[in-house]
């Protein structure tokens, strides 16, 4: 009975510790630098109107973080108009309007904080990500317990570079990964409807989240075909419908995807830049993705567990990442980071007690229990 109670409290404990940890990380920065720091607006921001807007709101002493801006600026703009009701303003302030608008889940979730003003919205972006991290820690703990990993396996979500960067840069990656972890867990438990709903959030936060869902659907023949189809079709339809709406509002310009290219072309272009500017840390991370992807693929080949199936697509896309992604460590980690979370949970599989060891799931488990295929 005591073990059962501890298991039921473990996900809540993981969520609470995650919020406390990130609050201690973010709090001092928020007090000393202000919420505008997390947008990482650069001195050489290409889109001057956004820079001027931030200065106008936060004052002439607004903190500018570094020489160049990052994607948090785009999400702040979208959070002010999540329904794209002011298309001309959005087009003027976004670098690739339709592409940015496709990742609407995070700014839409933060948008209600705009009722407190634009400064309140800046703080709201941080609070939204804290809530997202709590949910992600909760479901990563549930997933870990379900595969008989210890609750501490949730650290592979909480401490993931994807989550840390999202918190520090006002990005949507944490929301996408949290929803994806929840979707994978719910799919394994056979709760396809809820899994698809979580998948909608994951995909509308960052589109590549659809890839592991497709992989799971293709790799679980014991699940009825219709249920597998719906698991992928519902998030796909949600994404398509939203993209159509965004194009109708913003036009088709700025919808290009430059994050993927022909195999290894990104590396061919990145290596001269690393050498010329002596960006050794960026080079180490970018090149390190190749062996890391190999490790993930090898483990998937040996085990074929649902958790590793979820990790696999993020390893397979590594050769196709473009120069803008590979060239900087931040973007490299954002692209590959979800694989680290799923790999870590699977690595600790079998070292704890199953969440369902004493009470079976309400519905049949969707995926065969973890037999280890040696191939």
C-alpha positions in Angstrom: 0.0 0.0 0.0 2.8 2.4 0.9 4.6 1.7 -2.5 1.3 2.3 -4.3 0.8 5.6 -2.5 4.4 6.6 -3.3 4.0 5.8 -6.9 0.8 7.9 -7.1 2.6 10.9 -5.5 5.7 10.6 -7.6 4.4 12.5 -10.7 3.2 15.4 -8.5 6.5 15.5 -6.7 8.4 15.6 -10.0 6.2 18.4 -11.3 6.7 20.4 -8.1 10.4 20.0 -8.0 10.6 21.0 -11.7 8.8 24.2 -11.0 10.9 25.0 -8.0 14.1 24.3 -9.9 13.2 26.5 -12.8 11.9 29.3 -10.6 15.2 29.4 -8.8 16.9 29.6 -12.2 14.7 32.2 -13.8 13.9 34.3 -10.6 17.3 36.0 -10.2 17.4 36.8 -14.0 13.9 38.2 -13.9 14.7 40.4 -10.9 18.0 41.7 -12.2 17.4 41.9 -16.0 13.7 42.1 -16.3 11.3 40.0 -18.4 12.4 41.6 -21.7 15.8 39.8 -21.4 14.2 36.4 -22.1 13.1 37.6 -25.6 16.8 37.9 -26.5 16.4 40.9 -28.8 19.7 41.6 -30.4 21.5 44.8 -31.1 21.6 44.0 -34.7 18.0 42.9 -35.0 17.1 42.7 -38.6 13.5 43.5 -37.9 13.9 47.0 -36.5 10.1 47.6 -35.9 10.1 44.8 -33.3 13.2 46.3 -31.6 11.6 49.7 -31.5 8.4 48.2 -30.1 10.1 46.5 -27.3 12.1 49.7 -26.4 8.9 51.7 -26.4 7.2 49.3 -24.0 10.1 48.6 -21.7 11.8 52.0 -21.9 15.2 53.1 -23.2 17.0 51.0 -20.6 15.4 47.7 -21.8 18.0 44.9 -21.7 19.2 43.7 -25.0 20.6 40.2 -24.9 23.5 39.8 -27.3 24.1 40.9 -30.9 21.3 39.0 -32.5 17.8 38.1 -31.6 16.2 34.7 -31.2 12.7 33.2 -31.7 11.3 34.4 -28.5 10.7 37.7 -30.1 8.4 36.0 -32.7 6.3 34.3 -30.0 5.9 37.6 -28.1 4.5 39.2 -31.3 2.2 36.3 -31.9 1.0 36.2 -28.3 -0.3 39.8 -28.9 -2.4 38.6 -31.8 -2.9 34.8 -31.6 -5.9 34.8 -34.0 -3.9 36.9 -36.6 -6.6 39.6 -36.6 -4.0 42.3 -37.5 -2.2 40.7 -40.5 -0.4 43.8 -41.6 1.2 44.3 -38.2 2.1 40.6 -38.0 3.7 40.6 -41.4 5.8 43.7 -40.5 7.1 42.2 -37.3 7.6 38.5 -38.2 10.5 37.3 -40.3 8.6 34.3 -41.8 5.0 35.1 -40.9 3.2 31.8 -41.9 6.0 29.6 -40.7 6.1 31.4 -37.3 2.3 31.4 -37.0 2.3 27.6 -37.5 3.7 27.2 -34.0 0.8 29.0 -32.4 0.1 26.8 -29.4 2.6 28.5 -27.0 1.8 32.1 -27.9 -1.9 31.3 -27.8 -1.6 29.7 -24.3 0.3 32.8 -23.1 -2.0 35.3 -24.8 -4.5 35.8 -21.9 -1.6 37.3 -19.9 -1.9 40.2 -22.4 -4.9 41.4 -20.3 -2.3 42.7 -17.9 -0.6 44.7 -20.6 2.4 44.0 -22.8 4.7 43.9 -19.9 2.4 41.5 -18.2 2.5 39.4 -21.4 6.3 39.2 -21.1 6.0 37.7 -17.6 3.1 35.5 -18.8 5.4 33.9 -21.4 7.6 32.7 -18.5 4.8 31.6 -16.3 3.2 29.7 -19.2 6.5 27.8 -19.7 6.7 27.0 -16.0 3.2 25.5 -16.2 4.2 23.6 -19.3 7.3 22.2 -17.6 5.2 21.1 -14.6 2.9 19.1 -17.0 5.9 17.7 -18.8 7.6 16.6 -15.6 4.3 15.0 -14.5 3.8 13.0 -17.7 7.5 12.1 -18.1 7.3 10.6 -14.6 4.2 8.7 -15.5 5.8 7.4 -18.7 8.9 6.4 -16.7 6.9 4.5 -14.1 4.9 2.8 -16.8 8.0 1.3 -18.4 9.4 0.4 -14.9 11.9 3.1 -14.8 12.4 5.1 -11.5 10.7 8.5 -11.1 14.0 10.2 -11.4 14.0 9.3 -15.1 11.8 12.4 -15.5 15.0 14.4 -15.1 15.6 13.6 -18.8 12.7 15.9 -19.5 13.2 18.5 -16.9 17.0 19.0 -17.6 16.7 18.5 -21.3 18.4 21.3 -23.3 15.1 21.7 -25.2 13.3 22.6 -22.0 16.1 24.7 -20.5 16.4 26.7 -23.7 12.7 27.2 -24.1 12.5 28.6 -20.5 15.4 30.9 -21.0 14.5 32.1 -24.6 10.7 32.2 -24.5 10.4 29.3 -27.0 7.7 26.8 -27.7 9.9 23.7 -27.6 9.1 22.8 -24.0 5.3 22.8 -24.8 5.8 20.6 -27.8 8.0 18.1 -25.9 5.7 18.0 -22.9 2.7 17.4 -25.0 4.6 14.8 -27.0 5.6 12.9 -23.9 2.0 13.0 -22.7 0.8 11.7 -26.1 3.3 8.8 -26.2 2.3 7.8 -22.6 -1.4 8.0 -23.4 -0.9 6.0 -26.6 0.9 3.3 -24.8 -1.9 3.1 -22.3 -4.4 2.7 -25.1 -6.1 6.1 -24.6 -6.0 7.0 -28.2 -8.4 10.0 -28.0 -6.5 11.8 -25.3 -3.2 10.8 -27.0 -4.4 12.5 -30.2 -5.5 15.6 -28.3 -2.1 15.9 -26.7 -0.6 15.4 -30.2 -2.6 18.3 -31.5 -0.9 20.6 -28.9 2.5 19.1 -29.6 2.2 19.6 -33.4 0.8 23.1 -33.1 3.7 24.0 -30.8 6.4 22.5 -33.2 5.6 20.6 -36.3 8.3 17.9 -36.1 6.4 16.4 -33.1 4.2 14.7 -35.7 7.1 12.4 -36.8 7.2 10.2 -33.7 3.5 10.0 -33.7 3.6 8.6 -37.2 6.4 6.2 -36.2 4.3 4.9 -33.3 1.3 4.4 -35.5 3.3 2.5 -38.1 5.1 0.3 -35.5 2.1 -1.0 -33.5 0.1 -3.4 -35.6 -1.8 -4.8 -32.6 -3.7 -1.5 -32.3 -6.7 -1.4 -34.7 -5.9 0.4 -37.9 -8.6 3.0 -37.5 -7.3 4.0 -34.1 -3.8 4.3 -35.4 -5.1 6.4 -38.3 -7.0 8.7 -36.0 -4.0 9.1 -33.7 -2.1 10.7 -36.6 -4.9 12.1 -38.7 -6.4 14.3 -35.9 -3.2 16.3 -35.2 -2.4 16.4 -39.0 -5.8 17.8 -39.8 -5.5 20.4 -37.0 -2.2 21.5 -38.3 -3.4 21.7 -41.9 -6.5 23.7 -41.0 -4.5 26.1 -38.9 -2.0 26.6 -41.7 -4.8 27.2 -44.2 -6.2 29.9 -41.9 -2.8 31.4 -41.4 -2.1 31.6 -45.1 -5.6 33.2 -45.7 -4.7 35.8 -43.1 -1.1 36.4 -43.8 -0.6 35.4 -47.4 1.7 32.6 -48.6 4.9 34.6 -48.4 7.0 33.7 -45.4 5.8 30.1 -45.3 9.1 28.5 -46.4 10.9 25.9 -44.3 14.7 26.3 -44.4 15.4 24.0 -41.5 15.9 20.9 -43.7 18.1 20.2 -46.8 19.7 17.4 -48.7 21.7 14.9 -46.5 24.8 16.4 -44.9 24.6 19.6 -47.0 24.1 21.5 -43.7 27.4 20.2 -42.5 29.2 21.0 -45.7 28.2 24.6 -45.4 28.7 24.8 -41.6 32.3 23.5 -41.3 33.9 26.5 -43.2 32.0 28.9 -40.9 33.0 27.1 -37.8 36.7 27.2 -38.8 36.6 30.8 -40.0 35.0 32.2 -36.9 36.5 29.6 -34.5 33.2 28.6 -33.2 34.5 25.4 -31.5 31.6 24.9 -29.1 29.0 25.2 -31.8 31.1 22.8 -34.0 31.4 20.3 -31.1 27.6 20.3 -30.6 26.8 20.2 -34.3 29.2 17.4 -35.1 28.3 15.6 -31.9 24.8 15.1 -33.2 26.1 12.5 -35.6 27.4 9.9 -33.1 24.5 10.7 -30.8 22.0 10.0 -33.5 23.9 6.7 -34.2 23.6 5.7 -30.6 19.8 6.3 -30.6 19.4 4.4 -33.9 21.4 1.5 -32.5 19.4 1.3 -29.3 16.2 1.4 -31.3 17.4 -1.4 -33.5 18.2 -3.6 -30.5 15.1 -2.9 -28.4 12.2 -1.6 -30.6 10.3 -0.3 -27.5 7.7 2.4 -28.0 9.8 4.9 -26.2 12.7 4.4 -28.5 10.4 4.5 -31.5 9.4 8.0 -30.3 13.1 8.9 -30.1 14.0 7.5 -33.5 12.8 10.3 -35.9 14.8 12.9 -34.1 17.9 10.9 -34.8 17.0 10.1 -38.4 16.5 13.8 -39.3 20.0 14.8 -38.2 21.7 14.4 -41.6 18.9 16.5 -43.2 19.3 19.5 -40.8 20.2 22.6 -42.7 23.0 25.1 -42.2 21.0 27.5 -40.0 20.2 24.7 -37.6 23.6 23.0 -37.5 25.7 26.2 -37.3 24.6 27.2 -33.8 24.6 24.9 -30.7 21.3 26.3 -29.6 19.5 25.2 -32.8 21.3 21.9 -32.9 20.2 21.0 -29.4 16.6 22.1 -30.1 16.4 19.8 -33.1 17.8 16.7 -31.4 16.8 17.4 -27.8 13.6 15.3 -27.7 15.6 12.2 -28.6 17.6 12.7 -25.4 14.5 12.7 -23.3 13.0 9.5 -24.7 16.4 7.8 -24.8 17.1 8.6 -21.2 13.7 7.2 -20.0 14.3 4.0 -22.0 17.8 3.7 -20.7 16.5 3.5 -17.2 13.7 1.2 -18.2 13.3 -1.8 -15.9 15.2 -0.2 -13.0 12.1 0.8 -11.1 8.6 -0.5 -10.4 5.8 -0.3 -13.0 3.0 2.1 -12.4 0.7 -0.7 -13.5 2.4 -3.5 -11.6 -0.5 -3.7 -9.1 -3.4 -2.2 -11.0 -3.8 -2.7 -14.8 -4.7 0.2 -17.1 -8.3 1.0 -17.7 -7.9 0.0 -21.3 -5.7 -2.6 -22.9 -2.1 -1.5 -23.3 -1.8 -0.4 -26.9 1.8 -1.6 -27.4 3.1 -5.1 -26.5 5.0 -5.0 -23.2 8.7 -4.4 -23.5 10.2 -7.5 -25.1 13.8 -6.8 -26.2 14.3 -7.9 -29.8 17.9 -8.8 -30.4 18.5 -8.1 -34.0 
